[in-house]
Every structure is written in structure tokens, then in C-alpha cells.
Amino acid sequence: MSRLRFTRSQAPSGEELLNTLVKLTGDVLDGIKLQQARVELATALQRLMLPSELPQVPGLRTSARYVPARKGLDIGGDWYDAFTMGDGTFGVAIGDVQGHDAEAAAFVGQVRTALRAVAGGTTTDPGAVLARVNDLLVAMACGLFVTCSFLRFDASAGELADARAGHVPAVWADADGRSDIVLDAGGLPLGMFPGEEYPVTRHPLRAQGAFVLLTDGVVEGPEFPIERGLEAVAKLVGAGFDADPDLLATEVLKVADLTGHDDDAAVVVLRYDGRRG
């Protein structure tokens, strides 16, 4: 903002004061217009980063929530996606892109497109999907990386298979009130090194239960360790696994308020009803 200084021997005239006021007002209006443009850009990019709705799948109820970062532009690197794959099974992904800017938002779009392309045509095995997407991102040389968990829900087989690429563990709960953190083996984030492998863990779904995916913005803060956050989510999901998925997703996201974080955060809830397709 412009500053004008006057000496005691040079008192400003009325015209000079008016010109100064006009200049300062113009600076303020320019700043407001710039901020409005930044907000509109952030809103548009955020809308493109996330699906408008999640598909409906027999035997599975789903819900997702997202909150933007608490400072700066409302553009975050957290994202999720869900879609029907080439063999009729259901794919769900959640991830966190390095960075919080327009470049990170654009990279989210590339990752989602790559996941859908691979899972829609060549393979639906979660580990193979992540491996091929990783090699594709490395070949594109974007200079960014992304953590990701990718799941395949197979209603006919009664199975949930998942693979992780450097992402936060999921949380599960069943009808008996048991709950825990899913500490399955995983690989490095996508886009770092070619030829990475991502082990797949298969979870038989013999009864009703819930599987909750999240990003680190939900469970980790400056002075709040991720282990503590995951334990809080596991306890919450265990107590309310049979709640409406929308309500459960909202309650899980509230854990972020305990962490003192300023990052964005995302949650995806999968409620399995125990029936085979």
C-alpha cells in the first residue's frame, strides 16, 4: 500500500489529501479484486479435484467429507475418488498430493485420471493399479508425489482388497464393536521411483462392518501425534460403526479439531451390510 510523508513545513493541501485518499482506495479495491479472483480460482479447482457424488453400490453405503486448509488459498492436496471399474467391482481411492497450490490441484486431476484409466481397462488389482499409475507419473516427470490408498470392493466375493502408497492407515470396525487400525504393508508414495511394488491385503467381509479411509489432516497436528489421532478415530468408529455413513463421516472429521492442524482433511466411510451380491 502506498505511503506519503509530509514534513511540518509542507502541510498537505486539500487536493493532495483527496488524491491520497483516491490512491489508497484504489489500492484497497485492487486487493479485494485480487483476493476474490484467488477465491474463485480455488473454488473452481477444488470442485474439479473431488467427485460431485459417490456411486451407489449394492451391499455398500458410502459417504465422504472434505474440509479445506485453514490458511492461505482454499486449495489443498487432499482428495478422494470412487468409481465402478472395468470388471464391475468398485474402486475407492484417497490421497494427499505434495503441496497446497494450483499446481498441486492440477496434479490431483492427473492422478485421478490415471487411476480411472488403469482400473477401467488393464487391471483392477489394487497393487497393480498403484504400480502402473506410479510408473506413469514418474514418466510424466511432474516433480510432485502423492500418497494414496486404493481399495477394491467385490460384492460377489465378499472381499475388500487394498494397497497403500505411503498413505495413512485406514480404520475398521465390525458388528461386535471391535475396531482397530489397518497396519498393512505398503509401498512408497506414487511418482517418486519407477518399478515400485505395492502389496495387497485382502479382507474377507463376512459380517457387517465399516472401513474408514482418511488423510493425515484428520489425525495429525503440530503437537498431536498421528498414533493418537488414529486411536481416537478407531474408538469413534467402533462405537458408531452402524451409524448412518454421512453422520459417521462428519463425526470422524471432527477429530481434526483436536489436533490443532491447519492442513486440509478428507474422510471416506464404507459401510458393508454383510450380504454378497
HELIX and SHEET records of a PDB file:
HELIX    1   1 GLY A   14  MET A   49  1                                  36    
HELIX    2   2 ALA A  102  GLY A  121  1                                  20    
HELIX    3   3 PRO A  126  MET A  140  1                                  15    
HELIX    4   4 ASP A  216  VAL A  219  1                                   4    
HELIX    5   5 ILE A  226  GLY A  240  1                                  15    
HELIX    6   6 PRO A  245  LEU A  253  1                                   9    
HELIX    7   7 ALA A  256  THR A  259  1                                   4    
SHEET    1   A 5 LEU A  60  VAL A  67  0                                        
SHEET    2   A 5 ALA A 265  TYR A 272 -1                                        
SHEET    3   A 5 GLY A 209  LEU A 214 -1                                        
SHEET    4   A 5 ALA A 170  ASP A 174 -1                                        
SHEET    5   A 5 SER A 179  VAL A 182 -1                                        
SHEET    1   B 5 ASP A  78  THR A  84  0                                        
SHEET    2   B 5 PHE A  90  VAL A  97 -1                                        
SHEET    3   B 5 VAL A 146  ASP A 154 -1                                        
SHEET    4   B 5 GLU A 159  ALA A 165 -1                                        
SHEET    5   B 5 THR A 201  PRO A 204 -1                                        
END                                                                             
